[in-house]
């Protein structure tokens, strides 16, 4: 799986034009293939838990003051540990953890989180199409 890069040009805040289409679909197919190898991994309900948490944090970042961002970022980073735990329980694949780690590693402000949340939403749409039935 190739790494997900949220920004085409971070300095000028230009999002990769294929991020929410081609790259989201490619990740969905990769995680579906992981599920094909082990039916226990990457179930939609498990992936959805991570998506819901990202959306919750994105909403919090948009509605709270800038000072509170310093409290949101550590909670967002804790998703990496939660993904690792889920991998340890054989609920998600190594590729899912790699995706979470890579994307969260690129987040330093609320705008980054917003792009990540939008990417995750696009991915979830493609995962519904390509992913497992459960």
N, C-alpha and C positions, 0 to 999 in steps of 0.2 A: 504494500500500500504506500503510495506516495504521500508525503506530508501535506496537510492542509495549510495553506497560507491565506490568512484572512484579507490581507491588503495587497493589492498590486503595487501601490505606491503609498506606503504608510505615512511618509512625511507630508504628502499632499492630500491624504485621506481619500485615496481612490481605491475602491473595492474592485477586486478581480471580477471582470464581467461574467465569467463562467462559474463563479463560486457557488451561486445558488442554483445552478442548473447542472452542468457537466460534472463538476467536482462533487456536488452533493449526491448525484446519482451514482457516480463511481464508488463513493464510500458505501452507499447502500448496497451495491452489488457485492463489494468486498465482504461486508459483514454478513450478507446473506450466504455467501460461499462458506464463511466460517460456520454458520449455522448448519449448512448442509453436511459438514464434517462431524459436527456434534450437535444433535438436536436440542441439547440443554442450553447451548450458548446463544446469546443475542436474541432472546425472545423479545418481542415487541413490548411486552409489559415491563420487562427489566430496563430496556433502553428508554422507555417512556418516563421512568422514575428520574433518570438523569436529565432528560429534556425538561420535565416539569420543574426541577430544581433550578435549571438555568433560566427558565422563563421567570420564575419567582424572584431570583436575584436580579435579573434584568429590570423587572418592574420596580423592585426596591431601589435600584441605582437611579432610575429615572424620576422617582418620586421623592427621594430624600436629598438632603443637603450634601454638598461636596465633602464635608468633613466625615460624613458617614460612609463614604466610599472606602475609607481606611478600614472599616469594619466589615464591609461586604467582600472585599478582595480575599481576605483569609478564608472566609467561608467558601468562596468560589474555588480556591485552591484545594480545599478539603475534598472536593469532588474527585481529585486525582487519587487520593487515598481510598475513597469509597469505590472507585472503579477498580483499583488494585485489589481491594477486599472482595469485590464481586468476581474478579478473575480468579482469586484464590479459592472461591467457592464454586468455580467452574460455571458461573452464570453469564459471563461475558468473555469475549475472546481477547487475545493479546492485541489484535488490531483495534478493538474498541478502546482499550486502555491507551494505546499509542495515540489515537485520535484525541481523546480527552486531554492527555498530557500535552500534546503538541498545541492544541487550540488554546487551552488555558494558559500555557506558557507565553502566548502572544498578547494576553490581556493585561493592560496597565491602566486603563481608564474606562469610564462608562460607555464611551463610543465603541471601544473594542468589544466590550461585552454585548452591546447591541448587535454588532455584526455577527458575533458568534451565535447569539440567540436566533438571528435570522437564518444563518447557515443551518443550525440544528433543526429549525422548522422545515426548511427545504429538504434536508436529509430525511426527516421523519415522513414527509410525503412520498419520497422515493422508496423509503424502506417499507412503507405500506404496500406499494406496488410490487417491489421485488422481493421483499423479506418473507419470513415464515408466516404461516397462517395464524399462529398463536400470538 
